[in-house]
Amino acid sequence: MSRFSRYNPLTGINDLRRFLASREKHELVFAFLSVLVTVTILVGFYLDSGDLKKPWQRDITYVESWPLDRTDAEIIAAQKADMKNRAIREAAEKKRQEEHRKSLKRVDDALTRWGF
């Protein structure tokens, strides 16, 4: 323990205070900005890593098995039902894409206003 007796947190804080007091204002501003950018990047990586905690789920696609003796009327009825389901899925996908496009347009307009 005798080795740690000369290390004092108050001495370190006072040394840091004297060091910062001897710096110019622009040096302190750039030091603060560099720390801020580094912390922002680290926080961004931390927040983005939250997606990795989600458990993996299988995407299983089932294939329907049809009897060989189906009539044409049954085939046509099944195709009509499938067309309705497909139209609903396509409409939902198109709506999602349109909302995404609008949000990107808002960002683009904001960047254009800022001159980017």
C-alpha positions as semicolon CSV with decimal commas, in nm:
position;residue;x (nm);y (nm);z (nm)
1;M;0,000;0,000;0,000
2;S;0,295;0,236;0,041
3;R;0,314;0,271;-0,335
4;F;-0,040;0,414;-0,354
5;S;0,010;0,658;-0,068
6;R;0,155;0,924;-0,300
7;Y;-0,145;0,904;-0,538
8;N;-0,422;1,135;-0,430
9;P;-0,736;1,209;-0,639
10;L;-0,745;1,568;-0,513
11;T;-0,389;1,622;-0,635
12;G;-0,489;1,489;-0,975
13;I;-0,795;1,715;-0,992
14;N;-0,586;2,018;-0,893
15;D;-0,325;1,929;-1,154
16;L;-0,598;1,900;-1,420
17;R;-0,744;2,235;-1,311
18;R;-0,401;2,406;-1,337
19;F;-0,340;2,245;-1,677
20;L;-0,678;2,362;-1,813
21;A;-0,623;2,711;-1,670
22;S;-0,299;2,744;-1,866
23;R;-0,468;2,664;-2,198
24;E;-0,605;2,916;-2,447
25;K;-0,980;2,944;-2,499
26;H;-0,974;2,797;-2,851
27;E;-0,778;2,494;-2,727
28;L;-1,043;2,423;-2,465
29;V;-1,324;2,461;-2,719
30;F;-1,161;2,216;-2,961
31;A;-1,083;1,972;-2,680
32;F;-1,448;1,982;-2,571
33;L;-1,568;1,933;-2,931
34;S;-1,334;1,636;-2,983
35;V;-1,461;1,470;-2,666
36;L;-1,821;1,542;-2,769
37;V;-1,773;1,387;-3,115
38;T;-1,607;1,079;-2,966
39;V;-1,882;1,031;-2,708
40;T;-2,149;1,078;-2,977
41;I;-1,993;0,806;-3,194
42;L;-1,961;0,566;-2,900
43;V;-2,321;0,626;-2,791
44;G;-2,435;0,570;-3,150
45;F;-2,256;0,235;-3,163
46;Y;-2,403;0,139;-2,825
47;L;-2,757;0,223;-2,932
48;D;-2,714;0,044;-3,264
49;S;-2,590;-0,271;-3,091
50;G;-2,934;-0,313;-2,928
51;D;-3,056;-0,481;-3,248
52;L;-2,819;-0,771;-3,183
53;K;-3,004;-0,864;-2,864
54;K;-3,318;-0,964;-3,051
55;P;-3,348;-1,341;-3,082
56;W;-3,318;-1,488;-3,427
57;Q;-3,645;-1,617;-3,569
58;R;-3,688;-1,853;-3,857
59;D;-3,868;-1,740;-4,168
60;I;-4,054;-2,054;-4,264
61;T;-4,241;-2,068;-4,592
62;Y;-4,500;-2,341;-4,612
63;V;-4,600;-2,490;-4,945
64;E;-4,957;-2,596;-4,994
65;S;-5,023;-2,949;-5,109
66;W;-5,310;-2,981;-5,355
67;P;-5,489;-3,299;-5,447
68;L;-5,445;-3,411;-5,806
69;D;-5,819;-3,447;-5,869
70;R;-5,908;-3,077;-5,814
71;T;-6,162;-2,929;-6,048
72;D;-6,103;-2,618;-6,253
73;A;-6,359;-2,431;-6,045
74;E;-6,162;-2,504;-5,727
75;I;-5,841;-2,388;-5,893
76;I;-6,001;-2,061;-6,011
77;A;-6,155;-1,997;-5,667
78;A;-5,817;-2,053;-5,499
79;Q;-5,646;-1,818;-5,749
80;K;-5,905;-1,544;-5,682
81;A;-5,851;-1,575;-5,307
82;D;-5,475;-1,562;-5,360
83;M;-5,510;-1,253;-5,582
84;K;-5,702;-1,073;-5,306
85;N;-5,439;-1,159;-5,046
86;R;-5,160;-1,058;-5,282
87;A;-5,331;-0,725;-5,359
88;I;-5,362;-0,653;-4,985
89;R;-4,993;-0,734;-4,926
90;E;-4,885;-0,523;-5,224
91;A;-5,098;-0,229;-5,108
92;A;-4,946;-0,248;-4,759
93;E;-4,595;-0,264;-4,906
94;K;-4,666;0,028;-5,139
95;K;-4,801;0,232;-4,845
96;R;-4,490;0,154;-4,640
97;Q;-4,263;0,254;-4,928
98;E;-4,457;0,577;-4,981
99;E;-4,425;0,669;-4,611
100;H;-4,052;0,594;-4,626
101;R;-4,019;0,806;-4,941
102;K;-4,201;1,096;-4,771
103;S;-3,977;1,081;-4,466
104;L;-3,665;1,083;-4,686
105;K;-3,809;1,378;-4,882
106;R;-3,855;1,571;-4,554
107;V;-3,491;1,507;-4,468
108;D;-3,381;1,608;-4,817
109;D;-3,586;1,928;-4,801
110;A;-3,437;2,014;-4,461
111;L;-3,084;1,957;-4,593
112;T;-3,163;2,171;-4,898
113;R;-3,280;2,453;-4,672
114;W;-2,950;2,429;-4,483
115;G;-2,758;2,446;-4,811
116;F;-2,644;2,086;-4,840
